[in-house]
Amino acid sequence: MQLAVWTYEGPPHVGAMRVATGMQGLHYVLHAPQGDTYADLLFTMIERRDRRPPVTYTTFQARDLGGDTAELFKAAVREAHDRFRPQAMIVGASCTAELIQDDPGGLARALHLPVPVVPLELPSYSKKENWGASETFYQLVRTLAGPQAPPPGTPRTPGAAPSCNILGPTALGFRHRDDVREIAGLLGRMGIAVKVVAPMGATPADLTRLGEADFNVVLYPEIAGQAAGWLARSFGQKATKTIPIGTTATRAFVQEVAALAGIDPAPVLAAEESRAAWYARSVDSTYLTGKRVFVFGDATHAVAAARVAAEEMGFRVVGLGTYSREFARELREAAARYEVEPLVTEDYLAVEAAIGAAQPELILGTQMERHIAKRLGIPCAVISAPVHVQDHPARYSPQMGFEGANVLFDTWVHPLMMGLEEHLLGMFREDFEFHAEAAPSHLGGGAAAPAAVAEAPAGPADWTAEAEQELRKIPFFVRGKARRNTERFAAERGLASITLETLYDAKAHFSR
């Protein structure tokens, strides 16, 4: 175990909470001390939900450890059932309660409640949040859909119209709400009925109907991959492999779904197109070509973002990583395509060090990479959980589908374009009207000038002040490249310091 001030994922019981909170008619009884109730804030404050998660905590205290904590848990389960009357319940222990080994599953079974009770074994000291969500969804599907499974070898009966389930979205997921709306609309335009969306929005009764669909659309493999595998073995349902993030992947997704449904994808492909595809090809976007980008996030979003950056926007991927250790193989395969070293870590300091070494011009990451980008002065866009409140927008803002491709283009390109504005401010910093000692122009010539603001020195010590000042006049979006080239030029010639003349010589050298 490593003590840190930041973690990309919470403990596995938070993943179980994400499943329970996304569903309806399901209640989670969590054996936990008072302090573990903090997780409610993730949903009410960060995701801005209008109600608390459907979770009952036993909230035992230190003095309870000398008594019967098992009886305390049984009373909490009984009271939660009587109060909320759920269709099904899940029970488990938080990382702290796991240490006292009260066996929540066995205790709940002893109550003989009239609803299904699914025990969760979530090892808090070896697994993390996404694994906990995956395991919870898998256990729910296996318990509730299992009794409906046909005998092995039973052929599927084709329906009158093709149908599917959408699997993977949860509460607190990165744009899951909007992704489901976008993909469900796309499937509807293809003439495919969506039987069940789960976990988010589903009831335990809905999970019993999962086997009725012809196939499954897996949007988030970290959450739904395990359950989709069980459904394939039990019901003979195939599942999609393509994640529809970006224009190219969305078109491939349409073709894959059409093959599973036995329909012609041509009408939808002819009618659907993202504006981002044209914007990325337009002359106004040519200055983006070759921009160095570092990508980090959960495996699904990181791998997809790297593909979109390289193949659809013309960026150069200089770093690719994930905190999803269960999907390290997929990440390494993607990194090999871009000839970069894969980074699989949960240590944000290792991520920051890798970003510093790669010297990207754009970072695509999580909320932590946003903080890292601010410290390093690099543009950043958030592409993956964990995120803060600003990345749970009230507006419609999907990441998937054709509209999602438009959102990606805007979200990624705008931070780079803001560099133009910053460059203009820097260019005119010493102008007689705009220098630090100048009075605000709207106050008239006689107004007192505000106090000058001291600017912290930038760059390494071997740059002279004159050279640093000239470097700041270079546009923001190519300044990093100019610095790298100049330092390389100086190192190759054994120069101890970089002067204004060195900067100009390096510019001439690399312009040839």
Phi, psi and omega in degrees: 000141182237128178279127183216158177271356180213142174223139180287329179230148173278183176292165186297334179292337174291324174297320176296322177296323179297321178292312182297319182290326178288331183274172176237145178077012179242138179233140183248122174255117186248119176283108189204151174285175184304319186294339184280001177284000179303333187298337177304325184294334178300326184268322183276327183262314184281309180276346178061044175286154184269008177208158179291156174297150179282066185231132172250126178260142174286335177045052176288154181247176183300321182292339179286341183293340177274355181248214185255088180290335178296318179292325176300318179293315180299320178296321180295319179296313182298315181292322179296320178295315182294327184278314189262342179048055182285163174287331179203162180227150169239145182227147180188184183236147174283176182299324180286314182293336179302330184291334183270353169052058180272353180058070180304321182298313180295322179294320181290321178298327181294343181279342179054052179289153184279012178233158176299134176239118184256114178281141180246127174253097185243099182291103189291338186262004177227346181235167184233189191301309183295323176296319179298320177294317180297313181296320179297313180296318179299313181295322177295314180296315182294322181286317188270323179271340183305313180299341181270354185293135179286165176300150179305137178089357180290123180289147179285140178269117181295139180275177179293323179228148180295146181216160181210168168251150173253119187243141171123328185292140180225173169293151178067011177279156182285104179060026181299318181304312183284326176299317180298316179299317182294312184287323177298321177295320178296316178296322178298320179292340177274354181084022181253126180279139176262113182285305185220137167252124185211150002288328191296123177090350183270157171254163174305325177296324178297323182296332178291344182260006184301325183290352182284338184283160180282326181202173181241138173260114182261107181275326184229093183302329179302329183262316192252356184300316182293315179295320179296324177296319179293320179295325177295318181288325187272324186243357182071022180274126173281162182227149178289150178250335185279132176265116188281062176250118185098157183296312183298314181292325179294319177295320177294324177297316179301317180294320179294315180296318179299322179294320179292325183271348181072039180233171181269121181280348188304314182300319180289317180296327179287329184270335186259136174198147178264147175294333182300326181298317178289317181303317182293333179272346187289161182296332180291345181257002183295334179290348178279341185301129178084002178300136181278125184232138177248130186240131177210137179172198173294158190300317182301309184284326181292313180297318180294318181296320179297319180295315180296317181300315185281316190266333185251336182244353176077017176284165174250118180282117181250359177196140181213127182207169179210157171261358182274089184296330180295342181242031181296325181297314180298323180293318180295321178297320179293318180298324179297327179295329182259004178057046176236160179282124179291143179240109178243104186202156173251008183263110182295335178291325176293323177295316180298320178296319180294321178295316179299321180289324182283337181049059180284166174259351177208138176245130173246113187202209180260189176300324179295319178294334174298317178294318178299317180299321179297318180295324184268353180071038182243137176301149184213147171227141181273130183234359188202153169291153004281146182227168178257187191298327184292344179260019165241070189288153175289332183282170175282119185209070182287164172254341185255162177080184182292321177290326175300324177297323176295318179298318179300313181302311180298314185294323183276325186279325183302319176301326178289321181290332176298337177298329177299317180295317179296323180297319179296319177299318179291323182299322183259017184299325182264005178298150184299336179269339191240359181293167190299330183272354183288143177287151175304128187298331184283352180266354180092167186291336184271359183290150179288140180281143177290159180296144180292144178259123181289136181256130181292139179297142181247156171085173181288166186291337185276007171267131176287159181300323180294320179291320177299319180296320179291323179299324181292345178278347178285139182310141184308320188280353173236004183297320179298319179294320179296320178296314181299315181296319181293317180294324176294317179301316181292320181295321180294336181255005176069029181280132184282331180220157180255116180257179177299321179296321178298318180299315180293321179296319179295320178299315179295321181296313184278354177272348183292000000 
